[in-house]
Amino acid sequence: MRTSLQCGGGGKCHIIKPNASISGLFEENMDLILANQSLYYLPLESLRQIVEEFYALMNPGGVLFATMMSEKNGYFAHAGKPDAKTGLREVKISGRLNETSFIRFIGDAEELKELFSPFKSYLLGEYDPIHFYDFEGSAHHFIYVGVKE
C-alpha cells in the first residue's frame, strides 16, 4: 500500500509500509540520497534490498550518505544476541527512555563497506554527538559516504 500526498513546494511525499520496496516511487534518478539514523532498524534482507534500490535510483556520480549505529553505542550494552534470520538485536532500555527496539549494530569499517558494497567507498567516518545524559552512554555511529560509478 502506498499513499501519495502533496508536500510543500508542489512535490509529492509517499508513505509506504515498513520494509517496503521504494522501487517505482520516483520518476527521476537521484544525485544524493541521505539515510541518516534510519537503516539500522531494517532486517538484513530489507537492508540489502534498499541498498540495491538506492544504487539503482542514483545517477552515475551520485552520492549516498548513510549512518549506522556501532557496537560502541550505549544501546549495544542492552542488546541481546542477533536474530539468526533478521540480524537485528532486541534492545531493551529502561529508565528515562523505557523502550524496546530492534537494531543492527556495525562492528567496524570493513563491515560497513561490505554492507554498502555496490557503491565505491568515498569516506568512512564516525561520530559520537554530545549527549546530555552520561548514564545512557555513547551515541556512537559510523558514517558511510559512497559514490555510484
DSSP file with accessible surface (Angstrom, degrees, kcal/mol):
  #  RESIDUE AA STRUCTURE BP1 BP2  ACC     N-H-->O    O-->H-N    N-H-->O    O-->H-N    TCO  KAPPA ALPHA  PHI   PSI    X-CA   Y-CA   Z-CA
    1    1 A M              0   0  169      0, 0.0    16,-0.7     0, 0.0     2,-0.4   0.000 360.0 360.0 360.0 132.5    0.0    0.0    0.0
    2    2 A R  E     -A   16   0A 135     14,-0.2     2,-0.4     2,-0.0    14,-0.2  -0.997 360.0-164.5-136.1 135.9    1.3    3.4   -1.0
    3    3 A T  E     -A   15   0A  60     12,-1.8    12,-2.3    -2,-0.4     2,-0.4  -0.975   6.5-155.3-122.2 132.4   -0.3    6.8   -0.4
    4    4 A S  E     +A   14   0A  61     -2,-0.4     2,-0.3    10,-0.2    10,-0.2  -0.856  16.5 172.6-104.5 144.1    0.8   10.0   -2.2
    5    5 A L  E     -A   13   0A  78      8,-1.9     8,-2.6    -2,-0.4     2,-0.2  -0.965  36.6 -95.6-143.7 159.4    0.2   13.4   -0.7
    6    6 A Q  E     -A   12   0A 130     -2,-0.3     2,-0.2     6,-0.2     6,-0.2  -0.561  37.5-161.7 -77.2 139.5    1.2   16.9   -1.7
    7    7 A a    >   -     0   0   35      4,-2.4     3,-1.4    -2,-0.2     4,-0.1  -0.700  36.9 -73.8-109.5 170.1    4.3   18.4    0.0
    8    8 A G  G >  S+     0   0   79      1,-0.2     3,-0.7    -2,-0.2    -1,-0.1  -0.280 119.5  32.3 -58.9 144.8    5.4   21.9    0.3
    9    9 A G  G 3  S-     0   0   93      1,-0.2    -1,-0.2    -3,-0.1     3,-0.1   0.584 128.3 -78.3  82.6   6.5    6.7   23.3   -2.9
   10   10 A G  G <  S+     0   0   54     -3,-1.4    -1,-0.2     1,-0.2    -2,-0.2   0.476  94.5 127.9  84.8   0.1    4.4   21.2   -5.1
   11   11 A G    <   -     0   0   37     -3,-0.7    -4,-2.4    -4,-0.1     2,-0.4  -0.129  57.7-109.8 -78.3-178.8    6.4   17.9   -4.8
   12   12 A K  E     -A    6   0A 133     -6,-0.2     2,-0.3    -3,-0.1    -6,-0.2  -0.927  19.9-157.8-116.5 143.2    5.0   14.6   -3.7
   13   13 A a  E     -A    5   0A  53     -8,-2.6    -8,-1.9    -2,-0.4     2,-0.4  -0.855  11.0-151.4-109.1 151.8    5.6   12.7   -0.5
   14   14 A H  E     -A    4   0A  54     -2,-0.3     2,-0.6   -10,-0.2   -10,-0.2  -0.993   5.7-158.2-127.8 130.9    5.0    8.9   -0.3
   15   15 A I  E     +A    3   0A 102    -12,-2.3   -12,-1.8    -2,-0.4     2,-0.3  -0.945  24.0 178.5-103.9 123.5    4.0    6.9    2.8
   16   16 A I  E     -A    2   0A  58     -2,-0.6   -14,-0.2   -14,-0.2     3,-0.1  -0.847  34.2 -92.5-124.0 160.5    5.0    3.3    2.4
   17   17 A K    >   -     0   0  127    -16,-0.7     3,-1.8    -2,-0.3    -1,-0.0  -0.363  58.9 -85.3 -63.9 150.2    4.7    0.2    4.6
   18   18 A P  T 3  S+     0   0  117      0, 0.0    -1,-0.1     0, 0.0     3,-0.1  -0.282 114.2  10.7 -56.7 141.0    7.8   -0.5    6.7
   19   19 A N  T 3  S+     0   0   76      1,-0.2     2,-0.1    -3,-0.1    -2,-0.1   0.635  96.6 144.5  64.9  15.7   10.4   -2.5    4.9
   20   20 A A    <   -     0   0   35     -3,-1.8    -1,-0.2     1,-0.1     2,-0.1  -0.482  57.0 -96.0 -82.3 158.3    8.6   -2.0    1.6
   21   21 A S        -     0   0   51     -2,-0.1    -1,-0.1     1,-0.1    -4,-0.1  -0.402  20.4-157.8 -68.3 144.3   10.4   -1.5   -1.7
   22   22 A I    >   +     0   0   21     -2,-0.1     3,-2.0    -6,-0.0     4,-0.4   0.413  54.1 124.4-100.5  -0.2   11.0    2.1   -2.9
   23   23 A S  T 3  S+     0   0   82      1,-0.3    -2,-0.1     2,-0.1    31,-0.0  -0.351  75.3  20.0 -60.1 132.1   11.3    0.9   -6.5
   24   24 A G  T 3  S+     0   0   59      2,-0.2    -1,-0.3    -2,-0.1    -2,-0.0   0.402  94.5 102.9  89.4  -3.8    8.9    2.7   -8.7
   25   25 A L  S <  S+     0   0   16     -3,-2.0     2,-0.4     1,-0.1    -2,-0.1   0.756  75.4  55.2 -80.0 -24.7    8.3    5.6   -6.3
   26   26 A F        -     0   0   89     -4,-0.4    -2,-0.2     1,-0.1    -1,-0.1  -0.910  58.0-161.2-119.4 139.0   10.4    8.1   -8.2
   27   27 A E  S    S+     0   0  190     -2,-0.4     2,-0.3     2,-0.1    -1,-0.1   0.680  80.2  45.0 -86.9 -21.3   10.3    9.2  -11.8
   28   28 A E  S    S-     0   0  155      1,-0.0     2,-0.1     0, 0.0    -1,-0.0  -0.891  86.0-109.5-123.1 154.9   13.8   10.6  -11.9
   29   29 A N        -     0   0   81     -2,-0.3     2,-0.3     1,-0.1    29,-0.3  -0.382  36.7-119.8 -77.3 163.4   17.2    9.3  -10.7
   30   30 A M  E     -b   58   0B  49     27,-2.8    29,-3.1    24,-0.2    32,-0.1  -0.705  18.2-163.7-106.9 154.6   18.9   10.9   -7.8
   31   31 A D  E    S+     0   0B 111      1,-0.3    32,-2.6    -2,-0.3     2,-0.3   0.563  85.7  25.6-102.9 -18.8   22.2   12.7   -7.3
   32   32 A L  E     -b   63   0B  96     30,-0.2     2,-0.4     2,-0.0    -1,-0.3  -0.982  58.8-174.0-149.3 132.7   22.1   12.4   -3.5
   33   33 A I  E     -b   64   0B  20     30,-2.2    32,-2.8    -2,-0.3     2,-0.5  -0.999   9.5-161.6-126.9 128.2   20.4   10.1   -1.0
   34   34 A L  E     +b   65   0B 118     -2,-0.4     2,-0.4    30,-0.2    32,-0.2  -0.948  13.0 174.3-109.2 123.7   20.6   10.8    2.7
   35   35 A A  E     +b   66   0B   5     30,-3.1    32,-2.0    -2,-0.5     2,-0.6  -0.741  14.8 176.5-127.2  79.4   19.8    7.9    5.0
   36   36 A N        -     0   0   90     -2,-0.4    32,-0.1     1,-0.2    30,-0.1  -0.792  64.9 -25.4 -96.5 119.0   20.6    9.3    8.5
   37   37 A Q  S    S+     0   0   81     -2,-0.6    -1,-0.2     1,-0.1    31,-0.1   0.844 116.6  90.3  52.2  44.5   19.9    7.1   11.5
   38   38 A S    >   +     0   0   57     29,-0.4     3,-1.1    -3,-0.4    -1,-0.1   0.620  63.0  66.9-133.8 -32.1   17.2    5.0    9.8
   39   39 A L  G >  S+     0   0    7     28,-0.4     3,-1.9    -4,-0.3    29,-0.1   0.752  84.3  73.6 -73.3 -22.8   18.7    1.9    8.1
   40   40 A Y  G 3  S+     0   0    5     27,-0.3    64,-2.6     1,-0.3    -1,-0.2   0.550  88.0  63.4 -75.1  -0.3   19.8    0.1   11.2
   41   41 A Y  G <  S+     0   0   98     -3,-1.1    -1,-0.3    62,-0.2    -2,-0.1   0.478  84.3  99.7 -93.2  -4.4   16.2   -0.8   12.1
   42   42 A L  S <  S-     0   0   30     -3,-1.9     5,-0.0    -4,-0.1    62,-0.0  -0.654  78.5-114.5 -88.9 138.7   15.8   -2.9    8.9
   43   43 A P     >  -     0   0   26      0, 0.0     4,-2.8     0, 0.0     5,-0.2  -0.279  39.6-102.3 -60.4 155.6   16.0   -6.7    8.8
   44   44 A L  H  > S+     0   0   43     42,-2.3     4,-2.8     1,-0.2     5,-0.3   0.878 120.3  49.9 -52.8 -47.8   19.0   -7.9    6.8
   45   45 A E  H  > S+     0   0  152     40,-0.3     4,-2.1     1,-0.2    -1,-0.2   0.929 114.6  44.5 -60.3 -44.5   17.0   -8.9    3.7
   46   46 A S  H  > S+     0   0   21     -3,-0.2     4,-2.6     2,-0.2    -1,-0.2   0.884 112.4  53.0 -66.7 -38.1   15.3   -5.5    3.6
   47   47 A L  H  X S+     0   0    0     -4,-2.8     4,-2.2     2,-0.2    -2,-0.2   0.940 110.3  46.1 -63.7 -47.5   18.5   -3.6    4.3
   48   48 A R  H  X S+     0   0  129     -4,-2.8     4,-2.1    -5,-0.2    -1,-0.2   0.908 113.0  51.6 -61.2 -40.1   20.3   -5.4    1.4
   49   49 A Q  H  X S+     0   0   67     -4,-2.1     4,-2.4    -5,-0.3    -2,-0.2   0.931 109.6  48.4 -62.1 -45.6   17.3   -4.7   -0.9
   50   50 A I  H  X S+     0   0   19     -4,-2.6     4,-2.9     2,-0.2    -1,-0.2   0.893 108.9  52.9 -67.8 -35.5   17.2   -1.0    0.0
   51   51 A V  H  X S+     0   0    2     -4,-2.2     4,-2.3     2,-0.2    -1,-0.2   0.944 111.6  46.8 -63.6 -42.8   20.9   -0.6   -0.6
   52   52 A E  H  X S+     0   0  111     -4,-2.1     4,-2.4     1,-0.2    -2,-0.2   0.900 113.0  49.4 -64.1 -39.8   20.5   -2.1   -4.1
   53   53 A E  H  X S+     0   0   29     -4,-2.4     4,-2.0     2,-0.2    -2,-0.2   0.887 108.5  52.8 -68.5 -38.5   17.5    0.1   -4.7
   54   54 A F  H  X S+     0   0   20     -4,-2.9     4,-0.8     2,-0.2    -2,-0.2   0.943 110.3  48.8 -57.4 -46.8   19.4    3.2   -3.7
   55   55 A Y  H >< S+     0   0   64     -4,-2.3     3,-1.0     1,-0.2    -2,-0.2   0.932 111.5  48.3 -60.5 -45.4   22.1    2.2   -6.1
   56   56 A A  H 3< S+     0   0   66     -4,-2.4    -1,-0.2     1,-0.2    -2,-0.2   0.826 109.7  54.2 -64.9 -30.9   19.6    1.7   -9.0
   57   57 A L  H 3< S+     0   0   20     -4,-2.0   -27,-2.8    -5,-0.2     2,-0.3   0.611  94.1  91.4 -77.8 -13.4   18.0    5.0   -8.2
   58   58 A M  E << S-b   30   0B   0     -3,-1.0   -27,-0.2    -4,-0.8     3,-0.1  -0.597  72.1-127.6 -94.3 146.3   21.2    7.0   -8.5
   59   59 A N  E >   -     0   0B  49    -29,-3.1     3,-2.6    -2,-0.3    89,-0.3  -0.490  50.3 -82.0 -71.8 153.4   22.7    8.8  -11.4
   60   60 A P  E 3  S+     0   0B 100      0, 0.0    89,-0.2     0, 0.0    -1,-0.1  -0.365 125.3  27.0 -55.1 135.5   26.4    7.9  -12.1
   61   61 A G  E 3  S+     0   0B  50     87,-3.8    88,-0.1     1,-0.3   -30,-0.1   0.361  91.7 145.4  86.8  -4.5   28.4   10.0   -9.7
   62   62 A G  E <   -     0   0B   1     -3,-2.6    86,-2.3    86,-0.2     2,-0.4  -0.294  42.4-132.4 -66.8 152.4   25.5   10.2   -7.3
   63   63 A V  E     -bC  32 147B  47    -32,-2.6   -30,-2.2    84,-0.2     2,-0.5  -0.904  12.0-159.2-115.8 133.4   26.4   10.2   -3.6
   64   64 A L  E     -bC  33 146B   0     82,-2.8    82,-2.3    -2,-0.4     2,-0.5  -0.949   6.7-171.1-106.8 126.7   24.9    8.1   -0.8
   65   65 A F  E     +bC  34 145B  61    -32,-2.8   -30,-3.1    -2,-0.5     2,-0.3  -0.984  19.3 162.0-114.9 120.8   25.3    9.4    2.8
   66   66 A A  E     -bC  35 144B   0     78,-2.8    78,-3.3    -2,-0.5     2,-0.4  -0.982  25.1-153.2-139.4 150.9   24.3    6.9    5.4
   67   67 A T  E     - C   0 143B   0    -32,-2.0   -29,-0.4    -2,-0.3   -28,-0.4  -0.942   9.3-170.4-122.0 148.8   24.8    6.4    9.1
   68   68 A M  E     - C   0 142B   0     74,-1.9    74,-3.2    -2,-0.4     2,-0.2  -0.997  29.6-110.3-136.8 141.2   24.7    3.1   11.1
   69   69 A M  E     - C   0 141B   7     35,-0.4    37,-2.4    -2,-0.4    72,-0.2  -0.486  38.0-143.9 -70.8 136.5   24.7    2.5   14.8
   70   70 A S  B >   -e  106   0C   1     70,-1.6     3,-1.7    35,-0.2     6,-0.3  -0.541  24.4-109.9-100.6 167.7   28.0    1.0   16.0
   71   71 A E  T 3  S+     0   0   79     35,-1.8    36,-0.1     1,-0.3    -1,-0.1   0.598 116.2  67.5 -70.3  -9.2   28.8   -1.5   18.7
   72   72 A K  T 3  S+     0   0  126     34,-0.3    66,-0.3     4,-0.1    68,-0.3   0.591  77.8 108.6 -81.4 -13.1   30.4    1.4   20.7
   73   73 A N  S X  S-     0   0    9     -3,-1.7     3,-1.8    67,-0.2     4,-0.5  -0.389  81.4-122.2 -66.0 142.6   26.9    2.9   21.1
   74   74 A G  G >  S+     0   0   13     64,-3.2     3,-0.8     1,-0.3     4,-0.4   0.770 109.0  67.1 -57.7 -26.7   25.5    2.7   24.6
   75   75 A Y  G >  S+     0   0   42     63,-0.4     3,-1.7     1,-0.2    -1,-0.3   0.804  86.0  70.5 -64.1 -28.6   22.5    0.7   23.3
   76   76 A F  G X  S+     0   0   58     -3,-1.8     3,-1.7     1,-0.3    -1,-0.2   0.852  89.0  61.3 -60.4 -33.0   24.8   -2.2   22.4
   77   77 A A  G <  S+     0   0   88     -3,-0.8    -1,-0.3    -4,-0.5    -2,-0.2   0.713 107.6  45.6 -65.1 -19.2   25.2   -2.9   26.2
   78   78 A H  G <  S+     0   0   97     -3,-1.7    14,-1.5    -4,-0.4     2,-0.3   0.243  93.8 110.2-104.7   8.5   21.4   -3.6   26.4
   79   79 A A  B <   -F   91   0D  24     -3,-1.7    12,-0.2    12,-0.2    23,-0.1  -0.657  55.4-145.3 -93.4 143.8   21.3   -5.7   23.2
   80   80 A G        -     0   0   36     10,-2.4    -1,-0.1    -2,-0.3     3,-0.1  -0.101  47.1 -60.1 -83.7-168.4   20.6   -9.4   23.0
   81   81 A K        -     0   0  184      1,-0.1     9,-0.5     8,-0.1    -1,-0.2  -0.422  66.4 -92.3 -72.5 151.3   22.1  -11.8   20.5
   82   82 A P        -     0   0   62      0, 0.0     7,-0.2     0, 0.0     2,-0.2  -0.401  41.4-109.8 -66.3 139.3   21.4  -11.1   16.8
   83   83 A D     >  -     0   0   81      5,-2.7     4,-2.3     1,-0.1     5,-0.1  -0.511  23.7-131.6 -65.9 133.5   18.4  -12.9   15.4
   84   84 A A  T  4 S+     0   0  112     -2,-0.2    -1,-0.1     1,-0.2     0, 0.0   0.838 101.6  35.5 -60.6 -33.3   19.6  -15.6   13.0
   85   85 A K  T  4 S+     0   0  175      1,-0.1   -40,-0.3     3,-0.1    -1,-0.2   0.914 129.7  26.9 -88.5 -46.2   17.2  -14.5   10.2
   86   86 A T  T  4 S-     0   0   38      2,-0.2   -42,-2.3   -43,-0.1    -2,-0.2   0.714  86.5-137.0 -93.0 -24.7   17.0  -10.7   10.5
   87   87 A G     <  +     0   0   18     -4,-2.3    18,-0.3     1,-0.3     2,-0.2   0.446  60.8 131.9  79.2  -1.7   20.3   -9.9   12.1
   88   88 A L        -     0   0   16     16,-0.1    -5,-2.7    -6,-0.1     2,-0.4  -0.569  49.2-142.7 -84.5 148.6   18.6   -7.5   14.4
   89   89 A R  E     - G   0 103D  52     14,-2.6    14,-2.3    -7,-0.2     2,-0.4  -0.920  18.0-121.7-109.0 136.3   19.2   -7.4   18.2
   90   90 A E  E     - G   0 102D  81     -9,-0.5   -10,-2.4    -2,-0.4     2,-0.5  -0.622  29.4-163.9 -75.3 128.2   16.5   -6.8   20.7
   91   91 A V  E     -FG  79 101D   0     10,-3.3    10,-2.5    -2,-0.4     2,-0.6  -0.974   5.6-169.5-119.9 118.8   17.5   -3.7   22.7
   92   92 A K  E     - G   0 100D 125    -14,-1.5     2,-0.4    -2,-0.5     8,-0.2  -0.950   5.8-177.9-113.1 119.7   15.6   -3.1   26.0
   93   93 A I  E     - G   0  99D  17      6,-3.2     6,-1.6    -2,-0.6     2,-0.3  -0.951   2.3-173.1-115.7 132.4   16.2    0.2   27.7
   94   94 A S        +     0   0  102     -2,-0.4     2,-0.4     4,-0.2     3,-0.4  -0.808  48.9  40.8-120.3 165.4   14.6    1.1   31.0
   95   95 A G  S    S+     0   0   59     -2,-0.3    -2,-0.1     1,-0.2     0, 0.0  -0.856 119.6   1.3 104.3-134.6   14.6    4.4   32.9
   96   96 A R  S    S+     0   0  127     -2,-0.4    -1,-0.2     1,-0.2    -3,-0.0   0.895 142.9  35.5 -59.2 -42.6   14.2    7.7   31.1
   97   97 A L  S    S-     0   0   42     -3,-0.4    -1,-0.2     2,-0.1    -2,-0.1   0.901  78.5-177.4 -82.6 -42.7   13.8    6.1   27.6
   98   98 A N        +     0   0  125      1,-0.2     2,-0.3    -6,-0.1    -4,-0.2   0.915  33.6 132.1  44.8  69.0   11.9    2.9   28.6
   99   99 A E  E     -G   93   0D  62     -6,-1.6    -6,-3.2     2,-0.0     2,-0.4  -0.953  52.1-141.2-145.0 161.1   11.8    1.4   25.2
  100  100 A T  E     +G   92   0D  77     -2,-0.3     2,-0.3    -8,-0.2    -8,-0.2  -0.999  30.5 167.7-123.9 127.8   12.3   -1.8   23.2
  101  101 A S  E     -G   91   0D  20    -10,-2.5   -10,-3.3    -2,-0.4     2,-0.5  -0.864  32.7-132.8-130.6 167.9   13.9   -1.6   19.8
  102  102 A F  E     +G   90   0D 103     -2,-0.3     2,-0.4   -12,-0.2   -12,-0.2  -0.986  37.0 174.8-125.5 117.5   15.4   -4.0   17.2
  103  103 A I  E     -G   89   0D   0    -14,-2.3   -14,-2.6    -2,-0.5     2,-0.6  -0.949  32.0-139.8-133.1 143.2   18.7   -2.7   15.9
  104  104 A R        -     0   0   24    -64,-2.6   -35,-0.4    -2,-0.4     2,-0.4  -0.902  26.4-158.0 -97.6 122.0   21.5   -3.8   13.6
  105  105 A F        -     0   0    9     -2,-0.6     2,-0.4   -18,-0.3   -35,-0.2  -0.832   6.8-141.2-102.1 143.3   24.9   -2.8   15.0
  106  106 A I  B     -e   70   0C   2    -37,-2.4   -35,-1.8    -2,-0.4   -34,-0.3  -0.880   7.2-162.8-104.6 132.5   28.0   -2.4   12.9
  107  107 A G        -     0   0   29     -2,-0.4     2,-0.3   -37,-0.2    -1,-0.1   0.844  62.9 -13.3 -84.9 -35.9   31.3   -3.6   14.4
  108  108 A D  S  > S-     0   0   84      1,-0.1     4,-1.7   -38,-0.0     3,-0.3  -0.948  72.4 -86.9-159.3 176.4   33.9   -1.9   12.2
  109  109 A A  H  > S+     0   0   37     -2,-0.3     4,-2.7     1,-0.2     5,-0.2   0.828 119.3  58.2 -63.8 -33.9   34.6   -0.1    8.9
  110  110 A E  H  > S+     0   0  120      1,-0.2     4,-2.3     2,-0.2    -1,-0.2   0.911 106.2  48.6 -64.5 -40.8   35.1   -3.3    6.9
  111  111 A E  H  > S+     0   0   72     -3,-0.3     4,-2.1     2,-0.2    -1,-0.2   0.893 111.0  51.9 -63.9 -38.2   31.6   -4.4    7.8
  112  112 A L  H  X S+     0   0    1     -4,-1.7     4,-1.7     2,-0.2    -2,-0.2   0.934 109.6  48.4 -63.3 -47.3   30.3   -1.0    6.8
  113  113 A K  H  < S+     0   0   76     -4,-2.7    -2,-0.2     1,-0.2    -1,-0.2   0.901 110.7  51.5 -60.9 -41.0   32.0   -1.2    3.4
  114  114 A E  H >< S+     0   0  108     -4,-2.3     3,-1.5     1,-0.2    -1,-0.2   0.911 106.4  54.3 -64.0 -41.4   30.6   -4.7    2.8
  115  115 A L  H 3< S+     0   0   18     -4,-2.1    -1,-0.2     1,-0.3    -2,-0.2   0.897 117.5  35.6 -59.9 -40.1   27.1   -3.6    3.6
  116  116 A F  T >< S+     0   0    0     -4,-1.7     3,-2.1     1,-0.2    -1,-0.3  -0.003  79.7 137.5-103.4  31.0   27.3   -0.8    1.0
  117  117 A S  T <   +     0   0   78     -3,-1.5    -1,-0.2     1,-0.3    -2,-0.1   0.690  57.3  69.0 -58.9 -23.9   29.4   -2.7   -1.4
  118  118 A P  T 3  S+     0   0   32      0, 0.0    -1,-0.3     0, 0.0     2,-0.2   0.839  97.2  67.5 -62.1 -25.8   27.5   -1.7   -4.6
  119  119 A F  S <  S-     0   0    9     -3,-2.1     2,-0.6    -6,-0.2    29,-0.2  -0.591  91.2-115.3 -92.5 153.5   28.9    1.8   -4.0
  120  120 A K  E     -D  147   0B 120     27,-2.9    27,-2.4    -2,-0.2     2,-0.2  -0.776  40.5-117.8 -83.1 123.8   32.6    2.9   -4.3
  121  121 A S  E     +D  146   0B  44     -2,-0.6    25,-0.2    25,-0.2     3,-0.1  -0.453  41.5 167.0 -67.1 129.1   33.5    4.0   -0.7
  122  122 A Y  E     +     0   0B 180     23,-3.1     2,-0.3     1,-0.4    24,-0.2   0.719  67.1   8.1-108.7 -40.2   34.5    7.6   -0.6
  123  123 A L  E     -D  145   0B  89     22,-2.2    22,-2.5     2,-0.0     2,-0.5  -0.982  51.9-171.2-148.7 130.9   34.5    8.3    3.2
  124  124 A L  E     +D  144   0B  59     -2,-0.3     2,-0.2    20,-0.2    20,-0.2  -0.995  33.1 144.3-118.2 120.1   34.2    6.1    6.2
  125  125 A G  E     -D  143   0B  20     18,-2.5    18,-2.5    -2,-0.5     2,-0.3  -0.706  32.2-140.7-139.4-168.1   33.9    8.1    9.4
  126  126 A E  E     -D  142   0B 103     16,-0.3     2,-0.3    -2,-0.2    16,-0.2  -0.984   7.4-165.8-157.0 159.0   32.3    8.1   12.8
  127  127 A Y  E     -D  141   0B  54     14,-2.5    14,-2.6    -2,-0.3    -2,-0.0  -0.988  11.9-168.8-148.8 153.4   30.6   10.5   15.2
  128  128 A D        -     0   0   74     -2,-0.3    12,-0.2    12,-0.2     3,-0.1  -0.780  26.5-149.7-140.3  88.1   29.6   10.5   18.8
  129  129 A P        -     0   0   55      0, 0.0    10,-0.3     0, 0.0     2,-0.1  -0.197  30.2 -89.9 -61.9 156.2   27.4   13.5   19.4
  130  130 A I        -     0   0  157      8,-0.1     2,-0.4     2,-0.0     8,-0.0  -0.406  46.5-158.7 -62.4 133.4   27.4   15.2   22.8
  131  131 A H        -     0   0   57     -2,-0.1     3,-0.1    -3,-0.1     6,-0.0  -0.916  18.3-144.9-119.2 150.0   24.7   13.7   25.0
  132  132 A F  S    S+     0   0  187     -2,-0.4     2,-0.6     1,-0.2    -1,-0.1   0.656  89.2  59.7 -86.3 -18.4   23.0   15.2   28.0
  133  133 A Y    >   -     0   0   99      1,-0.1     3,-2.0     4,-0.1     4,-0.4  -0.840  60.5-174.4-116.4  94.1   22.6   12.1   30.0
  134  134 A D  G >  S+     0   0  129     -2,-0.6     3,-1.6     1,-0.3    -1,-0.1   0.810  81.2  67.7 -58.8 -29.5   26.0   10.4   30.6
  135  135 A F  G 3  S+     0   0  153      1,-0.3    -1,-0.3     2,-0.1     3,-0.1   0.666  91.6  62.5 -68.3 -14.3   24.4    7.4   32.2
  136  136 A E  G <  S-     0   0   43     -3,-2.0    -1,-0.3     1,-0.2    -2,-0.2   0.607 101.1-144.5 -84.2 -13.3   22.9    6.5   28.8
  137  137 A G    <   -     0   0   29     -3,-1.6    -1,-0.2    -4,-0.4    -4,-0.1  -0.256  40.7 -10.2  85.0-168.2   26.4    6.0   27.4
  138  138 A S        -     0   0   29    -66,-0.3   -64,-3.2     1,-0.1   -63,-0.4  -0.206  38.1-157.0 -68.2 152.6   27.8    6.7   23.9
  139  139 A A        +     0   0   27    -10,-0.3   -66,-0.2   -66,-0.2    -1,-0.1  -0.101  36.9 166.9-113.4  30.6   25.7    7.6   20.9
  140  140 A H        +     0   0    9    -68,-0.3   -70,-1.6   -12,-0.2     2,-0.3  -0.179   7.5 173.1 -57.9 132.4   28.4    6.4   18.5
  141  141 A H  E     -CD  69 127B   7    -14,-2.6   -14,-2.5   -72,-0.2     2,-0.3  -0.976  27.5-126.9-134.5 151.3   27.5    6.0   14.8
  142  142 A F  E     -CD  68 126B  14    -74,-3.2   -74,-1.9    -2,-0.3     2,-0.4  -0.712  20.2-144.4 -90.9 150.7   29.5    5.2   11.7
  143  143 A I  E     -CD  67 125B  29    -18,-2.5   -18,-2.5    -2,-0.3     2,-0.5  -0.959  13.0-169.1-114.8 133.9   29.2    7.4    8.7
  144  144 A Y  E     -CD  66 124B   0    -78,-3.3   -78,-2.8    -2,-0.4     2,-0.5  -0.991   6.9-179.3-123.1 128.0   29.4    6.0    5.2
  145  145 A V  E     +CD  65 123B  17    -22,-2.5   -23,-3.1    -2,-0.5   -22,-2.2  -0.994  15.5 170.7-123.8 121.2   29.7    8.1    2.0
  146  146 A G  E     -CD  64 121B   0    -82,-2.3   -82,-2.8    -2,-0.5     2,-0.4  -0.897  21.5-142.7-129.7 160.2   29.7    6.2   -1.2
  147  147 A V  E     -CD  63 120B  35    -27,-2.4   -27,-2.9    -2,-0.3     2,-0.6  -0.956  15.8-129.1-124.9 139.6   29.6    7.1   -4.9
  148  148 A K              0   0   34    -86,-2.3   -87,-3.8    -2,-0.4   -86,-0.2  -0.790 360.0 360.0 -84.2 121.9   27.9    5.3   -7.8
  149  149 A E              0   0  152     -2,-0.6   -87,-0.1   -89,-0.2    -1,-0.0  -0.482 360.0 360.0 -85.2 360.0   30.4    4.9  -10.5
